[in-house]
């Protein structure tokens, strides 16, 4: 299981699948192993051709549902299953009906998580007014779980409600880290820094926050590895430090940034 997690975090999804399937054979009823297998299959699907991806995505949701059968109150599995069914197309196994069922079950187990996923539901239904109303309710209640605070702050950032997102990210960055929460706590530094740069009111602080982020997460396989360097470069460019901007651009160009297709498209268009 640990070897599969290491393989996943270093971008080797083939090795991750190989290791987790050995773990599943040894412990098919271990909920943690089953959930990790679902995470790995979902990641593998995102890095596969369309036809393979559809097949692997179905394995992903089947594993999340298997985890729920093993432990009906497992919050992690319920959140993942609800969001999968909500966001995935039907050809990949998504189902609005199942999404609603898992959301209702989740709301009973953890009202905080239930509200967080319901925000996604209203966004999917293109009802932003209802989504924002729920978001404000969740923000007012406070957070027991760092992941929900991060997700809500990301939602506010997505809708450009920066004045609501920023304090959530900045507060989150000071919370005590655990193995489960360290990624979102670290990433909140990057998110807050990007907001300061996008707003253009305190770019120096934004740069400082992203540099702090780079100190705690500079994993070349992280989803935000290239994005964080690019955001930092744009920050330096905005304050006229073109030498540092160019140095960071050169750093990106010296690596295989094309493996992140979405990043490569934006980066090359901006140069």
C-alpha positions in Angstrom: 0.0 0.0 0.0 2.8 2.4 0.9 4.7 1.6 -2.2 1.6 2.2 -4.3 1.1 5.6 -2.6 4.7 6.5 -3.3 4.4 5.5 -7.0 1.2 7.6 -7.2 2.8 10.7 -5.7 5.8 10.4 -8.1 3.6 10.1 -11.2 4.2 6.4 -11.9 0.5 5.3 -12.2 1.4 2.0 -13.8 3.6 1.0 -10.9 0.9 2.3 -8.5 -1.7 0.1 -10.1 0.7 -2.9 -9.9 1.4 -2.4 -6.2 -2.2 -1.6 -5.1 -3.6 -4.7 -6.9 -1.1 -6.8 -4.9 -2.4 -5.1 -1.7 -6.0 -5.8 -2.8 -5.2 -9.5 -3.1 -3.7 -9.5 0.3 -6.4 -7.4 2.0 -9.6 -7.1 -0.1 -11.7 -6.0 2.9 -9.3 -3.3 4.1 -11.2 0.0 3.5 -8.1 2.1 3.4 -6.6 -0.1 0.6 -9.9 -0.1 -1.3 -10.1 3.7 -1.2 -6.5 4.1 -2.3 -7.1 1.7 -5.2 -10.0 4.0 -6.3 -7.8 7.0 -6.1 -5.1 5.3 -8.2 -7.6 4.1 -10.8 -9.0 7.6 -11.1 -5.6 9.1 -11.5 -4.7 6.4 -14.1 -7.9 7.2 -16.0 -7.0 10.9 -16.3 -3.6 9.9 -17.9 -5.0 7.4 -20.3 -6.5 7.5 -23.8 -10.2 8.1 -24.0 -11.2 4.5 -24.5 -9.0 3.2 -21.7 -10.0 6.0 -19.5 -13.7 5.2 -19.6 -13.0 1.6 -18.6 -10.6 2.5 -15.8 -13.0 5.2 -14.5 -15.6 2.6 -14.0 -13.1 0.6 -11.9 -12.5 3.8 -9.9 -16.1 4.3 -8.9 -16.7 0.6 -8.3 -13.9 0.7 -5.7 -15.3 3.8 -4.0 -18.7 2.1 -3.8 -17.0 -1.1 -2.5 -15.4 1.0 0.2 -18.9 2.3 1.2 -20.2 -1.2 1.3 -17.4 -2.1 3.7 -17.9 1.0 5.8 -21.2 2.9 5.2 -20.0 5.9 7.3 -16.6 6.4 5.6 -16.6 10.1 4.9 -13.7 9.9 2.4 -15.4 7.3 0.3 -18.8 9.0 0.4 -17.3 12.3 -0.7 -15.3 10.7 -3.5 -18.3 8.7 -4.7 -20.7 11.6 -4.6 -18.3 13.9 -6.5 -17.5 11.2 -9.1 -21.1 10.6 -9.9 -21.8 14.3 -9.9 -19.0 15.3 -12.3 -18.3 12.2 -14.4 -20.2 11.6 -17.7 -22.6 8.7 -17.8 -20.3 6.8 -20.2 -17.7 6.8 -17.5 -20.2 5.6 -14.8 -21.5 9.0 -13.6 -25.1 9.1 -12.3 -26.9 12.2 -11.0 -29.3 9.8 -9.1 -26.4 8.1 -7.3 -24.7 11.4 -6.7 -27.8 12.6 -4.8 -28.1 9.3 -2.9 -24.5 9.5 -1.7 -24.8 13.2 -0.9 -27.8 12.5 1.3 -26.0 9.7 3.1 -22.9 12.0 3.5 -25.0 14.8 5.0 -26.2 12.4 7.7 -22.7 11.3 8.5 -21.0 14.7 8.3 -23.2 17.8 7.7 -20.0 19.8 7.0 -19.0 17.6 4.1 -22.6 17.4 2.9 -22.8 21.2 2.5 -19.4 21.2 0.7 -20.5 18.7 -1.9 -23.9 20.3 -2.3 -22.1 23.5 -3.4 -20.7 21.4 -6.3 -24.3 20.1 -7.0 -25.7 23.6 -7.3 -22.8 24.7 -9.5 -23.4 21.7 -11.8 -27.0 22.7 -12.0 -25.9 26.3 -12.9 -27.5 27.7 -9.8 -24.7 30.0 -8.5 -27.0 31.9 -6.2 -27.8 28.8 -4.3 -24.2 27.6 -4.3 -23.0 30.9 -2.9 -25.7 30.9 -0.3 -24.5 27.5 0.9 -20.9 28.6 0.7 -21.5 31.5 3.0 -23.4 29.3 5.4 -20.5 26.9 5.6 -17.9 29.7 6.0 -20.0 31.1 8.9 -20.1 27.7 10.7 -16.4 27.3 10.7 -14.5 24.1 9.8 -13.6 20.9 11.5 -11.9 19.5 8.4 -9.1 21.3 6.6 -10.1 19.8 3.2 -13.5 21.5 3.4 -12.0 24.8 4.2 -9.6 24.5 1.3 -12.3 23.4 -1.1 -14.5 26.3 -0.1 -11.7 28.8 -0.5 -10.9 27.3 -3.9 -14.6 27.8 -4.8 -14.6 31.4 -3.8 -11.4 31.9 -5.8 -13.0 30.2 -8.8 -15.9 32.7 -8.7 -13.5 35.6 -8.0 -14.8 36.2 -4.5 -11.3 37.0 -3.5 -12.1 38.9 -0.3 -13.9 35.7 1.0 -11.2 33.2 -0.3 -8.2 35.0 1.0 -8.8 34.8 4.8 -9.8 31.2 4.4 -6.5 30.3 2.7 -4.4 32.5 5.1 -6.1 30.9 8.1 -5.6 27.4 6.7 -1.9 28.0 6.1 -1.4 28.3 9.9 -3.3 25.2 10.9 -1.4 22.2 12.4 -0.4 19.7 9.7 -1.3 16.0 9.7 -0.5 13.5 7.0 -4.0 13.8 5.6 -4.0 17.7 5.7 -0.5 18.7 4.9 -1.1 19.0 1.1 -4.0 21.4 1.4 -2.3 23.4 4.2 0.8 23.8 2.1 -1.1 24.5 -1.1 -3.1 27.3 0.6 0.1 29.3 0.6 0.2 29.1 -3.2 -3.5 29.9 -3.5 -3.3 33.0 -1.3 -0.2 34.2 -3.1 -1.9 33.9 -6.5 -4.8 35.9 -5.2 -2.6 38.7 -4.0 -0.9 38.8 -7.4 -4.2 38.6 -9.4 -5.6 41.4 -7.3 -2.5 43.5 -7.9 -2.7 45.2 -4.5 0.0 43.4 -2.6 2.1 41.6 -5.1 5.2 41.5 -2.9 3.2 39.6 -0.3 2.0 37.2 -3.0 5.5 36.5 -4.1 6.6 35.9 -0.5 3.7 33.4 0.0 4.5 31.5 -3.2 8.2 31.3 -2.2 7.2 29.9 1.1 5.1 27.4 -0.7 8.1 26.3 -2.8 10.0 25.7 0.4 7.4 23.1 1.6 6.3 21.6 -1.7 8.7 21.5 -4.7 7.7 18.0 -5.8 8.2 17.9 -9.6 5.2 15.5 -9.9 2.8 17.7 -7.9 -0.2 19.0 -9.9 0.8 22.6 -9.1 4.6 22.2 -9.7 4.7 24.2 -12.9 1.8 26.4 -12.1 3.5 27.7 -8.9 6.7 28.6 -10.8 4.7 30.3 -13.5 2.7 32.3 -10.9 5.9 33.3 -9.1 7.3 34.4 -12.5 4.3 36.5 -13.2 4.5 38.1 -9.8 8.1 39.2 -10.4 7.2 40.5 -13.8 4.4 42.6 -12.3 6.8 44.4 -10.0 9.3 45.0 -12.8 11.9 42.3 -11.9 12.3 41.0 -15.4 15.5 39.1 -14.7 13.8 36.9 -12.1 10.8 36.5 -14.4 13.0 35.3 -17.2 15.1 33.0 -15.0 11.9 31.3 -13.8 10.6 31.0 -17.3 13.9 29.4 -18.3 13.6 27.0 -15.4 10.2 25.9 -16.7 11.4 25.5 -20.3 14.4 23.4 -19.1 11.9 20.8 -17.8 9.4 18.5 -19.5 6.4 20.8 -18.8 4.5 19.5 -21.8 3.4 16.5 -19.6 0.9 18.9 -18.1 -1.1 19.7 -21.2 -3.3 22.3 -19.6 -0.3 24.2 -18.2 1.7 23.9 -21.5 -1.2 25.4 -23.4 -1.5 28.4 -21.1 2.2 28.9 -20.6 3.1 28.9 -24.3 0.2 31.1 -25.2 1.4 33.7 -22.7 5.0 33.9 -23.9 
